Amino acid sequence: MVKQDLKDTKFNAHVDAIEKHKALLEKLHLDSDTHLNEVTSSLQKLTLTLEEYLKVIGIP
């Protein structure tokens, strides 16, 4: 059951990163004052959470 908890945790972290990135892109679309550094950082977090989730489910 511990592995399932880890899978759930990593999955939820990735979904959270997706939602935050989506909100950031919407903000950028509506207000171009959003700095591209924020977008880059968000994409890096999105990539990291996806990599962690894929490792947990067994995809290298």
C-alpha positions as CSV (number, residue, x, y, z in Angstrom):
1,M,0.0,0.0,0.0
2,V,3.0,2.3,0.5
3,K,3.8,2.2,-3.2
4,Q,0.2,3.2,-4.0
5,D,0.4,6.2,-1.6
6,L,3.6,7.3,-3.3
7,K,2.0,7.0,-6.7
8,D,-0.9,9.0,-5.5
9,T,1.3,11.7,-4.0
10,K,3.4,12.0,-7.1
11,F,0.3,12.0,-9.3
12,N,-1.3,14.8,-7.2
13,A,1.9,16.8,-7.2
14,H,2.0,16.6,-11.0
15,V,-1.7,17.6,-11.4
16,D,-1.1,20.5,-9.0
17,A,1.9,21.6,-11.2
18,I,-0.3,21.4,-14.3
19,E,-3.0,23.5,-12.7
20,K,-0.6,26.1,-11.5
21,H,1.1,26.3,-15.0
22,K,-2.3,26.6,-16.6
23,A,-3.2,29.5,-14.3
24,L,0.1,31.2,-15.1
25,L,-0.5,30.8,-18.8
26,E,-3.9,32.3,-18.5
27,K,-2.4,35.2,-16.5
28,L,0.2,35.7,-19.2
29,H,-2.6,35.7,-21.9
30,L,-4.6,38.3,-20.1
31,D,-1.8,40.4,-18.7
32,S,1.5,40.4,-20.5
33,D,3.3,41.7,-17.4
34,T,3.9,38.1,-16.3
35,H,7.6,37.5,-16.5
36,L,8.9,34.8,-18.7
37,N,11.1,33.6,-15.8
38,E,7.9,32.6,-14.0
39,V,6.8,30.6,-17.0
40,T,10.2,28.9,-17.3
41,S,10.2,28.0,-13.6
42,S,6.7,26.6,-13.9
43,L,7.7,24.5,-16.9
44,Q,10.7,23.1,-15.0
45,K,8.5,22.1,-12.1
46,L,6.0,20.5,-14.4
47,T,8.8,18.5,-16.1
48,L,10.2,17.5,-12.7
49,T,6.9,16.3,-11.3
50,L,6.2,14.3,-14.5
51,E,9.6,12.6,-14.3
52,E,9.0,11.7,-10.7
53,Y,5.6,10.3,-11.4
54,L,6.8,8.3,-14.3
55,K,9.6,6.8,-12.2
56,V,7.1,5.7,-9.6
57,I,4.8,4.0,-12.0
58,G,7.8,2.2,-13.6
59,I,8.4,4.2,-16.8
60,P,12.1,5.2,-16.8
